[in-house]
Amino acid sequence: MNKPIIYQMLPRLWGNKTTDTHRNGSLAENGTGKFSDIDNASLEYLKWTGCSHIWYTGIIRHATSEDSMGCIPSNPQFVKGKAGSPYAITDYYDVNPYLADNPSERMSEFEELLRRTHNAGLKAIIDFVPNHVSRDYGKVSPLPGHPVLGSDDDKTVHWSPDNDFFYYPGQELRLPVPPAEGHEAYCEKPAMATGNNCYSPEPGINDWYETIKINYCDSHTGTWDKMYDIVRYWAGKGVDGFRCDMVELVPPEFFRWLTAKIKGEFPGVIFIAEVYQKDLYRKYIREVGFDFLYDKSGLYDTLRTIVEKNVNDNGFPVELWQSAEGITRNWQYLGDLQPYMLNFLENHDEQRFASDFFGKDGRNTLAALYTSLFMNRAPFMIYMGEELGERGMNEEGFSGKDGRTTIFDWWSVSSLRKLNILIHSGLYKIISSANSVFSNASERKSEEYLSALEATGLTQEEAHVFGRFSEAIRFAAENPAIKAGMTYDLCYCNSASDGFDKCRHYAFLRDWQDETLLIVANFSPRDAAMELTIPQHAFEWLELPVTDMLNPGTRIRVNVPAMDGAIFKLSEQK
């Protein structure tokens, strides 16, 4: 059994080597990555890291204000940023021309990327955006033989089961932003409902005013068939999975029908749901048929709260909701759903862990990483540049200085440029090995290592994060106890008298056949020394052999640095 490791990549940013970027810069000024930048070396690196899937974000053709590289510009009054949101789709059956070396051959270049991905032993995931499209969806010539949403709608009524969109007959759209300089105001009449369930001809500034809402019913309609055709088209090209955007805004009955129908034709295809309501998790897995769900509202939010409390430690006591005990509460709530959660510490919607708004330093990621990555068999997702501690502290344009990496602007990310050098120089193995928990100071100071640092431009801090992060991911992908083993939470049976602080420390076992691992995370800003006891129940539950070296009376001494994690192999003591 393998543990899925998903690498989220925005191709627009991945291969962009521009160093002189401009706030609100154009495509010509700031550049873009291409399909061809995701080359064999990049894929070999991701395979070495332990990844099994790549989520290619922002592939499907979306609205942009750009008028070059094969792009047909949308009215900038409703386009967010110069590049535009990847979730404002203009054509479900096309890829973005700006990602191709030859825009007229863009689909062939994407198909070649799929072949490279599969030849590297990796699987490809793309977005399926079922809830909304761009304001000017359908402006490009449709692909022959495939339907276009809204082409047969009756626009004289607000709603009809036969319509793909919602309309406001006789009313004109009133956008919350003025027309762009040098451009006419965007005209939409009749106005259409906005993507975030804003049923009004006048969306607000915080609404998804760049999009229009798709009309679904709770029972089968023509809209369902059109959306099925889209997914089937991409699955037929060899796409291995779909990250389904904003699932909770679409009737679950549709997804139950869609996932079953697609899996009947393409049994290996997986569906990942972006969901946020924990009380709906069971429904989406057990009844609707999704393979995995975001656990944003569960483990991610829990870990974020714990990290923020301890990074900003002011000496005040930890409240219940800020305590590491929340990790236990979360897995107990999930129960048998835990293997279906997609764990992560970053994605394109969330602030970077190392940003000033979250963990403040990439080196602080390790306690949370060891918990999220190692605690269960659930898949784990990495966001590009996370392995170097990308901080997301640029002010790119539409995306302000908010701790996120922009998805709206033409931009080049410094950590990705360094990662590109690291990959194509082949020095990532040296950097990783020298910063492994198994390496020593002399290895880190070796001439080969120092030369690698100079060649790649990495700082000592970035190299440390990369070494520890990449080592952890590879360990999770390869170790049987992490991939397939059982988990046993040790927090209930250890106490402060032994140096264990249940508010700031988290300890658990992973066990599979002849291997038992003890994993400890220290969320405190101070180094921790503790003695841990493994209770009788753990020996019974995990069927651990009792020996002179390891038994219910054994006290295991561990030292874990501040905001760090540690793995201890107990197998040799059996």
C-alpha positions in Angstrom: 0.0 0.0 0.0 1.4 3.4 -1.0 0.8 6.7 0.7 -0.2 9.3 -1.9 2.1 12.3 -1.9 0.7 15.1 -4.1 2.7 18.1 -5.3 0.7 21.1 -6.2 2.3 23.1 -9.0 1.1 26.3 -10.8 2.9 25.9 -14.2 2.6 29.7 -14.8 5.0 30.1 -11.9 7.0 26.9 -11.8 9.4 27.6 -14.7 9.4 31.4 -14.7 13.1 32.5 -14.4 12.5 36.3 -14.6 14.4 38.1 -11.9 13.3 41.7 -12.6 9.6 41.5 -11.8 7.3 44.5 -11.6 4.2 45.0 -9.4 1.2 44.7 -11.7 3.6 43.7 -14.4 2.5 42.5 -17.8 3.3 39.1 -19.3 6.0 40.7 -21.4 7.5 42.3 -18.2 7.2 39.4 -15.7 7.1 36.3 -17.9 5.5 33.0 -17.4 6.5 29.3 -17.0 5.7 26.9 -19.8 4.7 23.2 -20.1 8.2 22.6 -21.4 9.7 23.9 -18.1 8.2 20.8 -16.4 10.9 18.7 -18.0 12.3 15.3 -17.2 14.7 16.7 -14.6 11.8 18.3 -12.8 9.8 15.2 -12.8 12.8 13.1 -11.8 13.3 15.4 -8.8 9.6 15.1 -7.8 9.8 11.3 -8.1 13.0 11.3 -5.9 11.2 13.4 -3.3 8.6 10.7 -2.9 5.7 12.3 -4.8 3.2 10.1 -6.5 0.9 12.7 -8.1 1.3 16.3 -9.5 -1.6 18.6 -9.3 -1.2 20.9 -12.3 -3.1 24.0 -11.2 -4.3 26.5 -13.7 -4.2 24.4 -16.8 -7.7 24.9 -18.1 -8.1 28.1 -20.2 -9.2 31.0 -18.0 -9.9 34.7 -18.3 -6.9 37.0 -18.6 -6.4 40.6 -19.6 -3.4 39.6 -21.6 -3.4 40.1 -25.4 -0.4 38.1 -26.5 0.9 34.5 -26.7 -2.4 33.4 -28.2 -4.6 34.8 -25.4 -7.8 36.5 -26.2 -8.1 39.3 -23.6 -11.2 39.6 -21.3 -12.5 42.9 -20.2 -10.1 43.9 -17.3 -13.0 45.3 -15.3 -13.8 41.8 -14.1 -10.5 40.1 -14.4 -8.7 39.8 -11.0 -5.1 40.6 -11.6 -3.2 41.0 -14.9 -3.0 37.2 -15.4 -6.4 36.4 -14.0 -7.8 33.7 -11.7 -7.3 30.1 -12.8 -10.8 29.5 -11.5 -12.5 31.8 -14.0 -12.8 29.3 -16.9 -13.5 30.6 -20.4 -13.2 27.2 -22.2 -13.4 23.8 -20.4 -11.9 22.0 -23.4 -8.8 24.1 -23.9 -5.5 24.8 -22.0 -4.0 28.2 -21.5 -2.1 29.3 -24.7 0.5 31.2 -22.7 1.8 27.9 -21.2 2.8 26.6 -24.6 6.0 27.4 -26.5 3.8 27.4 -29.6 0.3 28.6 -28.6 -1.3 27.0 -31.7 0.1 23.6 -30.5 -0.9 24.1 -26.9 -3.0 20.9 -26.6 -0.2 18.8 -28.1 2.3 20.3 -25.7 0.0 19.5 -22.7 -0.5 15.9 -24.0 3.3 15.6 -24.2 3.5 16.8 -20.5 1.1 14.1 -19.6 3.3 11.5 -21.3 6.4 12.8 -19.6 4.6 12.7 -16.2 3.5 9.1 -16.7 6.9 8.0 -18.1 8.4 9.4 -14.8 6.1 7.1 -12.9 3.9 10.0 -11.7 0.2 10.7 -12.1 -1.4 13.9 -13.2 -4.3 15.8 -11.5 -6.0 18.9 -12.9 -8.7 21.1 -11.6 -12.4 20.5 -12.3 -14.3 23.7 -11.7 -18.0 22.7 -11.6 -19.6 25.6 -9.8 -18.8 28.7 -11.9 -17.2 30.0 -15.1 -15.8 33.4 -16.2 -18.1 36.2 -17.0 -17.2 35.9 -20.7 -17.2 32.1 -20.8 -17.8 30.8 -24.3 -16.1 33.7 -26.1 -13.6 31.4 -27.9 -14.7 29.0 -30.6 -16.1 25.8 -29.1 -14.4 22.5 -29.7 -16.5 20.7 -32.3 -18.7 17.9 -30.9 -18.7 19.2 -27.3 -21.5 21.3 -25.7 -21.3 24.9 -24.6 -23.0 25.9 -21.3 -25.8 28.4 -21.8 -26.0 28.1 -25.6 -29.7 27.1 -25.4 -30.7 29.0 -22.3 -34.0 31.0 -22.1 -32.7 34.3 -20.9 -36.1 35.8 -20.4 -36.6 33.9 -17.1 -34.6 34.0 -13.9 -34.5 30.2 -13.5 -35.4 27.2 -15.4 -34.3 23.5 -14.9 -33.3 23.6 -18.6 -31.0 26.6 -18.2 -27.3 26.3 -17.3 -27.2 29.8 -15.7 -29.3 32.2 -13.6 -30.5 35.4 -15.2 -32.0 38.8 -14.2 -34.2 39.7 -17.2 -34.2 43.4 -18.0 -31.4 44.2 -15.5 -27.8 45.0 -16.3 -24.8 43.8 -14.3 -23.3 46.4 -11.9 -19.7 45.4 -11.0 -18.2 46.7 -7.8 -15.1 48.0 -9.6 -14.8 50.8 -12.2 -13.9 50.2 -15.8 -10.1 49.8 -16.4 -8.4 52.9 -17.8 -8.6 52.9 -21.6 -11.4 50.2 -21.7 -15.1 50.4 -22.0 -17.3 49.3 -19.2 -18.1 45.6 -19.3 -21.8 45.1 -20.3 -23.8 42.0 -19.2 -27.5 42.2 -19.9 -29.4 40.3 -18.6 -27.2 40.2 -15.5 -26.2 36.7 -14.3 -25.8 35.3 -10.8 -22.3 35.4 -9.4 -20.3 32.2 -8.6 -20.3 32.4 -4.8 -24.1 32.1 -4.7 -24.5 35.8 -5.0 -28.0 35.9 -6.5 -28.0 39.5 -7.4 -27.2 41.7 -10.4 -24.9 43.7 -8.2 -22.1 41.6 -6.6 -20.0 43.2 -3.9 -16.2 43.7 -3.9 -15.8 40.5 -1.8 -17.9 38.4 -4.1 -16.4 36.3 -6.9 -17.6 39.0 -9.3 -15.3 37.6 -12.1 -17.5 34.5 -12.3 -21.0 33.4 -13.0 -22.9 30.6 -11.2 -23.8 27.4 -12.9 -27.4 26.2 -12.4 -27.7 22.6 -11.0 -30.8 20.8 -9.9 -31.0 18.0 -7.4 -32.0 15.6 -10.2 -30.5 14.9 -13.6 -30.6 17.7 -16.1 -28.8 18.6 -19.3 -26.3 20.6 -17.2 -25.2 17.4 -15.6 -24.5 15.8 -19.0 -22.4 18.8 -20.1 -20.3 18.7 -17.0 -19.8 15.0 -17.4 -18.6 15.5 -20.9 -15.9 17.8 -19.7 -14.5 15.4 -17.1 -14.7 12.5 -19.6 -12.8 14.5 -22.2 -9.8 15.1 -19.9 -9.9 11.5 -18.4 -9.8 10.3 -22.0 -6.5 12.3 -22.5 -4.9 10.4 -19.6 -5.6 12.8 -16.7 -5.5 10.6 -13.6 -7.5 12.7 -11.2 -9.5 15.8 -10.5 -9.4 18.3 -7.7 -13.0 19.4 -7.6 -13.3 23.1 -6.7 -15.9 24.3 -4.1 -17.8 21.0 -4.0 -20.2 22.3 -1.3 -21.7 24.8 -3.7 -22.8 22.0 -6.1 -25.6 19.4 -5.3 -24.0 16.2 -3.9 -26.5 14.2 -6.1 -24.6 15.4 -9.2 -21.2 14.3 -7.8 -22.6 10.9 -6.8 -23.7 10.4 -10.3 -20.6 11.9 -11.9 -18.0 10.0 -9.9 -19.8 6.6 -10.4 -20.2 7.2 -14.1 -16.5 8.3 -14.7 -15.1 5.5 -12.5 -17.1 3.0 -14.5 -15.2 4.1 -17.6 -11.9 5.1 -16.0 -11.5 2.9 -12.9 -8.2 4.4 -11.8 -9.3 8.1 -11.8 -9.5 9.7 -8.4 -11.6 12.6 -7.2 -10.5 15.1 -4.5 -13.1 17.4 -3.0 -12.5 20.9 -1.7 -14.8 20.8 1.3 -14.9 22.8 4.6 -17.8 21.6 6.6 -16.6 18.8 8.9 -20.1 17.5 9.5 -20.3 16.7 5.8 -17.1 14.7 5.5 -18.7 11.3 6.0 -21.4 12.1 3.4 -18.9 13.0 0.7 -16.8 9.9 1.3 -19.4 7.3 2.1 -22.3 8.4 0.0 -21.1 10.7 -2.7 -18.0 8.8 -3.7 -15.0 11.1 -3.4 -11.7 9.4 -2.8 -10.1 12.2 -0.7 -11.2 15.4 1.0 -9.3 18.5 2.1 -9.0 18.4 5.9 -8.6 22.2 6.1 -11.2 22.6 8.8 -9.8 19.8 10.8 -6.1 19.0 11.1 -4.8 22.1 9.2 -6.7 24.6 11.3 -5.8 22.7 14.5 -2.1 22.7 13.6 -2.2 26.3 12.5 -3.7 27.4 15.8 -1.1 25.5 17.8 1.8 26.9 15.8 0.6 30.5 15.9 0.2 30.3 19.7 3.7 28.9 20.3 5.6 31.0 17.7 4.1 34.1 19.3 4.5 32.7 22.8 4.0 35.5 25.3 4.2 33.4 28.4 0.4 33.2 28.9 -1.1 29.8 29.4 -2.3 27.8 26.4 -6.1 27.8 26.1 -7.9 24.5 25.4 -8.5 25.5 21.7 -4.8 26.4 21.3 -3.5 23.1 22.8 -1.9 20.2 21.1 -4.7 18.2 22.6 -6.7 19.4 19.6 -4.8 16.9 17.4 -6.2 14.0 19.5 -9.7 15.5 19.4 -9.5 15.9 15.6 -8.5 12.3 14.8 -11.1 11.0 17.3 -13.8 13.1 15.5 -12.7 11.7 12.1 -12.6 8.1 13.2 -12.5 5.7 10.2 -12.5 8.7 7.8 -9.0 9.6 8.6 -7.3 7.7 5.7 -9.5 9.7 3.3 -8.3 13.2 4.4 -5.8 15.1 2.3 -3.4 16.6 4.8 -1.4 19.7 4.0 0.3 22.7 5.5 0.1 24.9 2.4 -1.9 25.3 -0.8 -2.7 28.2 -3.1 -5.5 29.5 -0.9 -3.6 29.5 2.4 -0.8 31.6 3.7 2.7 30.2 3.4 3.9 28.5 6.6 7.1 30.6 6.7 5.2 33.9 6.1 5.1 36.6 8.8 1.4 35.8 9.1 1.9 32.2 10.2 5.0 30.3 11.3 7.4 33.1 10.5 10.3 30.8 9.5 10.5 27.7 7.4 12.5 26.0 10.1 9.4 26.1 12.3 7.5 23.8 10.0 8.9 20.5 11.3 6.7 19.8 14.3 3.6 20.4 12.2 5.1 18.5 9.3 5.9 15.4 11.4 2.4 15.4 12.7 0.5 16.0 9.5 2.7 13.7 7.4 3.4 10.8 9.7 0.3 10.5 11.9 -1.9 8.4 9.6 -2.1 6.8 6.2 -3.8 9.8 4.7 -2.3 11.4 1.6 -0.2 14.5 2.0 0.1 17.6 -0.2 3.1 19.8 -0.8 2.8 23.3 -2.4 5.6 24.2 -4.8 8.4 26.0 -3.0 7.3 24.8 0.4 10.3 22.5 0.6 12.6 25.6 0.6 10.5 27.6 3.1 8.9 30.0 0.6 7.6 33.0 2.5 5.0 34.5 0.1 5.9 38.0 1.3 5.9 39.7 -2.1 3.4 42.3 -3.2 2.8 41.1 -6.7 -0.2 43.2 -7.7 -3.8 42.2 -7.3 -2.4 39.8 -4.6 -1.0 42.1 -2.0 1.6 41.4 0.7 -0.6 38.8 2.3 1.7 35.8 2.9 0.3 33.9 -0.2 1.9 33.2 -3.5 -0.2 34.9 -6.1 -2.5 33.0 -8.5 -3.7 36.3 -10.1 -0.5 38.0 -11.3 2.3 37.4 -13.7 5.1 36.7 -11.3 8.4 34.9 -10.6 9.0 33.3 -7.2 12.5 33.4 -5.9 12.4 30.1 -4.1 11.2 28.4 -7.3 14.0 30.0 -9.3 16.5 28.5 -6.7 14.7 25.2 -6.8 15.0 25.2 -10.6 18.8 25.6 -10.2 18.9 23.0 -7.5 17.0 20.5 -9.8 19.0 21.1 -13.0 22.4 21.2 -11.3 21.6 17.8 -9.8 22.8 19.1 -6.4 19.6 18.5 -4.5 20.8 15.1 -3.2 23.9 16.6 -1.7 22.0 19.5 -0.1 19.4 17.1 1.3 21.9 14.5 2.6 24.0 17.2 4.4 21.0 18.5 6.3 19.5 15.1 7.1 18.9 14.3 10.8 21.4 11.5 10.2 24.2 13.8 8.9 26.8 15.4 11.1 28.3 18.9 11.3 31.4 17.9 9.3 29.3 16.7 6.4 27.4 20.0 6.4 30.7 21.9 6.3 32.3 19.7 3.6 33.8 21.4 0.6 31.3 19.6 -1.7 28.3 20.9 0.3 29.6 24.5 0.5 30.2 24.4 -3.2 26.7 23.2 -3.7 25.3 26.1 -1.6 27.3 28.6 -3.6 26.2 27.1 -6.9 22.5 27.0 -6.1 22.3 30.3 -4.2 20.6 28.7 -1.2 21.0 30.1 2.2 22.0 27.8 5.1 18.4 28.2 6.4 16.9 27.2 3.1 19.2 24.3 2.8 18.3 23.1 6.3 14.5 23.3 5.5 15.1 21.5 2.2 17.1 18.7 3.8 14.7 18.0 6.6 11.5 18.5 4.5 12.6 16.3 1.6 13.9 13.6 4.0 10.6 13.5 5.8 8.6 13.2 2.5 10.8 10.4 1.2 10.6 8.6 4.5 6.8 8.8 4.4 6.7 7.5 0.9 9.0 4.6 1.6 8.6 3.4 5.2 6.1 0.6 5.6 5.0 1.7 9.1 4.1 5.2 7.8 2.5 4.0 4.6 0.4 1.1 6.0 0.9 0.9 9.8 -1.5 1.5 12.7 -1.4 4.7 14.8 -1.4 4.8 18.6 -1.7 8.2 20.3 0.5 8.3 23.4 -0.7 11.7 24.8 -3.3 10.4 27.2 -0.8 8.3 29.2 2.1 10.7 29.6 2.3 13.6 32.0 4.1 16.9 32.8 6.0 15.2 35.6 8.0 13.4 33.0 8.7 16.6 30.9 5.8 15.9 28.6 3.5 18.9 28.1 0.2 17.8 26.5 -0.5 21.4 25.4 2.7 21.7 23.4 4.0 18.2 22.7 2.4 15.4 20.6 3.7 11.8 20.6 2.4 8.7 18.8 3.4 5.3 17.6 3.3 3.9 14.0 3.5 0.1 13.8 3.6 -2.3 10.9 4.7 -6.0 11.1 8.2 -5.9 12.6 8.7 -2.2 12.7 7.6 0.2 15.4 8.3 3.9 15.3 7.9 6.5 18.0 7.3 10.0 16.6 7.4 13.1 18.8 6.5 16.7 17.8 7.6 19.6 19.9 5.4 22.7 19.3 7.1 24.7 22.0 9.6 27.5 21.2 12.0 25.8 23.7 13.9 22.5 23.4 12.2 19.6 25.2 13.5 16.7 27.2 11.0 14.1 28.2 10.4 10.5 29.3 7.6 8.7 27.6 5.8 5.5 28.6 4.1 3.1 26.3 1.0 1.7 28.1 -0.1 -2.0 28.3 -3.0 -1.2 25.9 -0.6 -0.2 23.1 1.1 -3.5 23.4 -2.2 -5.3 23.1 -3.7 -3.0 20.4 -0.6 -3.1 18.2 0.4 -6.7 19.2 3.8 -5.5 20.2 6.1 -8.2 21.6 7.1 -7.6 25.2 10.9 -7.8 25.8 13.4 -6.8 28.5 14.2 -3.7 26.5 10.6 -2.7 25.6 7.7 -3.4 27.9 4.9 -1.4 29.6 7.3 -0.3 32.3 9.9 1.0 29.9 10.6 4.8 30.1 11.9 6.1 26.8 14.0 9.3 27.1 13.8 11.6 24.1 15.1 15.1 23.3 13.3 17.2 20.7 14.5 20.6 19.6 12.1 23.6 19.6 9.4 23.6 16.9 10.8 20.3 15.6 10.0 16.6 15.4 11.9 13.4 15.9 11.5 9.8 14.9 12.8 6.9 17.0 12.9 3.3 15.8 11.8 0.9 18.5 12.0 -2.1 16.4 15.5 -3.0 17.4 14.3 -3.1 21.0 11.7 -5.8 20.3 
